[in-house]
Amino acid sequence: MSDENHFSDENHFLCEAIELAHANIARGGRPFGAVVVKNGEVIASGVNEIHSTNDPTAHAELTAIRAASRKLGSPSLQGCAVYASGHPCPMCMAAMRMAGVGSVTYAYSNDDGAPYGLSTAAICADLAKPFAEQSMAIRYQPVRLEQHPDIYADWKRNQSGQG
């Protein structure tokens, strides 16, 4: 595929994400939409559903990832790309990495969203700090159950028994 065709496809998918965001605004939602693409085809889409679900994790990228995983019947989205209307937040970036998404492209930056309270740059900066310096208290407390001292070993044994 030539670079020109690649950028044309990317722009098409970004425009689709932006149209989803506009439709979500019309329904009273936030201006975020996302599509998941595999082999040049949109396999799933999503919008920010925080307003309708009261779920703070219902970001456009996550709703699209959930739909794509259901459609593919797998938690792995290797070979997929995500196109988002806005800069994905750290939660969405982490989820895309954990799902194996190969690339993410977005149309509106944190700088674009900042005047409207729609930037996650401060959260990104806070997360880059050592735990002790972050705004949320984070601490390791090594509690173990006497009858089940290692949940990870239990999980591994359970996985081995299912093969």
FENKA-V493230 format. One record per residue. N is the residue number from 0. RES is the residue in one small letter. PHI is phi in radians with two decimals (* if undefined). PSI is psi in degrees with one decimal (NA if undefined). Layout:
n: <N | N>
res: <RES | RES>
phi: <PHI | PHI>
psi: <PSI | PSI>
This chain:
n: <0 | 1 | 2 | 3 | 4 | 5 | 6 | 7 | 8 | 9 | 10 | 11 | 12 | 13 | 14 | 15 | 16 | 17 | 18 | 19 | 20 | 21 | 22 | 23 | 24 | 25 | 26 | 27 | 28 | 29 | 30 | 31 | 32 | 33 | 34 | 35 | 36 | 37 | 38 | 39 | 40 | 41 | 42 | 43 | 44 | 45 | 46 | 47 | 48 | 49 | 50 | 51 | 52 | 53 | 54 | 55 | 56 | 57 | 58 | 59 | 60 | 61 | 62 | 63 | 64 | 65 | 66 | 67 | 68 | 69 | 70 | 71 | 72 | 73 | 74 | 75 | 76 | 77 | 78 | 79 | 80 | 81 | 82 | 83 | 84 | 85 | 86 | 87 | 88 | 89 | 90 | 91 | 92 | 93 | 94 | 95 | 96 | 97 | 98 | 99 | 100 | 101 | 102 | 103 | 104 | 105 | 106 | 107 | 108 | 109 | 110 | 111 | 112 | 113 | 114 | 115 | 116 | 117 | 118 | 119 | 120 | 121 | 122 | 123 | 124 | 125 | 126 | 127 | 128 | 129 | 130 | 131 | 132 | 133 | 134 | 135 | 136 | 137 | 138 | 139 | 140 | 141 | 142 | 143 | 144 | 145 | 146 | 147 | 148 | 149 | 150 | 151 | 152 | 153 | 154 | 155 | 156 | 157 | 158 | 159 | 160 | 161 | 162>
res: <m | s | d | e | n | h | f | s | d | e | n | h | f | l | c | e | a | i | e | l | a | h | a | n | i | a | r | g | g | r | p | f | g | a | v | v | v | k | n | g | e | v | i | a | s | g | v | n | e | i | h | s | t | n | d | p | t | a | h | a | e | l | t | a | i | r | a | a | s | r | k | l | g | s | p | s | l | q | g | c | a | v | y | a | s | g | h | p | c | p | m | c | m | a | a | m | r | m | a | g | v | g | s | v | t | y | a | y | s | n | d | d | g | a | p | y | g | l | s | t | a | a | i | c | a | d | l | a | k | p | f | a | e | q | s | m | a | i | r | y | q | p | v | r | l | e | q | h | p | d | i | y | a | d | w | k | r | n | q | s | g | q | g>
phi: <* | -1.26 | -1.02 | -1.10 | -1.16 | -1.06 | -1.18 | -1.12 | -1.10 | -1.02 | -1.09 | -1.06 | -1.17 | -1.13 | -1.08 | -1.11 | -1.11 | -1.17 | -1.08 | -1.05 | -1.10 | -1.10 | -1.10 | -1.18 | -1.02 | -1.08 | -1.61 | 1.58 | -1.63 | -1.48 | -1.41 | -2.36 | -2.45 | -2.63 | -2.24 | -1.89 | -2.07 | -2.38 | 0.92 | 1.36 | -2.15 | -1.25 | -1.80 | -2.84 | -2.48 | -2.80 | -2.25 | -1.21 | -1.96 | -0.97 | -1.11 | -1.65 | -1.98 | 1.02 | -1.78 | -1.17 | -1.69 | -1.46 | -1.36 | -0.97 | -1.11 | -1.24 | -1.16 | -1.21 | -1.09 | -1.06 | -1.13 | -1.13 | -1.11 | -1.12 | -1.11 | -1.42 | 1.17 | -2.71 | -1.36 | -1.58 | -1.96 | -1.07 | 1.53 | -1.82 | -2.19 | -2.01 | -2.07 | -2.19 | -1.17 | -2.16 | -1.01 | -1.09 | -1.28 | -1.03 | -1.09 | -1.20 | -1.05 | -1.13 | -1.10 | -1.12 | -1.13 | -1.15 | -1.45 | 1.54 | -1.02 | -1.46 | -2.74 | -2.37 | -2.28 | -2.32 | -1.69 | -2.02 | -1.55 | -1.03 | -1.08 | -1.10 | -1.48 | -0.94 | -1.09 | -1.91 | 1.29 | -2.02 | -1.94 | -1.94 | -1.05 | -1.15 | -1.17 | -1.01 | -1.11 | -1.13 | -1.17 | -1.34 | -1.40 | -1.05 | -0.83 | -1.10 | -1.80 | -1.36 | -1.26 | -1.73 | -1.20 | -2.29 | -2.57 | -1.65 | -2.27 | -1.31 | -1.53 | -2.31 | -1.45 | -1.07 | -1.38 | -2.45 | -1.26 | -2.50 | -1.14 | -1.24 | -1.15 | -1.06 | -1.06 | -1.09 | -1.08 | -1.11 | -1.14 | -1.12 | -1.28 | -1.65 | -1.26>
psi: <133.0 | 158.6 | -38.1 | -43.9 | -38.7 | -47.3 | -33.0 | -44.8 | -45.7 | -45.5 | -38.7 | -47.7 | -37.8 | -41.6 | -37.6 | -42.4 | -40.4 | -39.7 | -40.9 | -41.3 | -43.6 | -41.6 | -36.4 | -38.5 | -44.0 | -25.8 | 7.9 | 7.5 | -176.8 | 158.1 | 58.9 | 130.8 | 155.6 | 149.4 | 146.7 | 128.2 | 134.8 | 131.4 | 39.9 | 6.5 | 141.2 | 121.7 | -18.2 | 157.6 | 166.1 | 159.9 | 165.8 | 119.1 | 16.9 | -43.1 | -33.7 | -18.9 | -15.6 | 25.1 | 110.9 | -10.4 | 2.5 | 54.4 | 158.2 | -45.2 | -40.1 | -38.2 | -35.6 | -42.0 | -44.0 | -44.3 | -40.7 | -42.4 | -40.1 | -44.3 | -41.8 | -14.2 | 33.2 | 146.0 | -9.3 | 124.8 | 33.8 | 139.7 | 0.9 | 155.3 | 148.9 | 135.1 | 123.9 | 148.1 | -39.3 | 166.2 | 117.7 | 140.6 | 170.0 | -36.2 | -44.9 | -40.3 | -44.6 | -42.5 | -40.8 | -40.7 | -43.9 | -28.4 | -10.7 | 14.3 | 134.7 | -28.2 | 154.9 | 136.4 | 136.3 | 154.9 | -34.1 | 132.5 | 170.9 | -38.3 | -38.5 | -38.7 | -20.4 | -45.2 | -14.7 | 9.3 | 24.5 | 33.4 | 142.3 | 18.3 | -37.9 | -36.9 | -42.4 | -45.7 | -41.7 | -41.7 | -22.2 | -12.9 | 158.1 | 151.9 | -45.9 | -19.1 | -2.4 | 158.8 | -23.2 | 134.6 | 126.6 | 124.6 | 150.0 | 125.6 | 99.3 | 71.9 | 138.4 | 146.1 | 137.1 | -42.4 | -16.3 | 77.7 | -15.5 | 97.3 | -29.9 | -40.8 | -39.1 | -43.9 | -46.1 | -43.2 | -42.4 | -40.4 | -41.1 | -35.3 | -13.4 | -6.6 | NA>
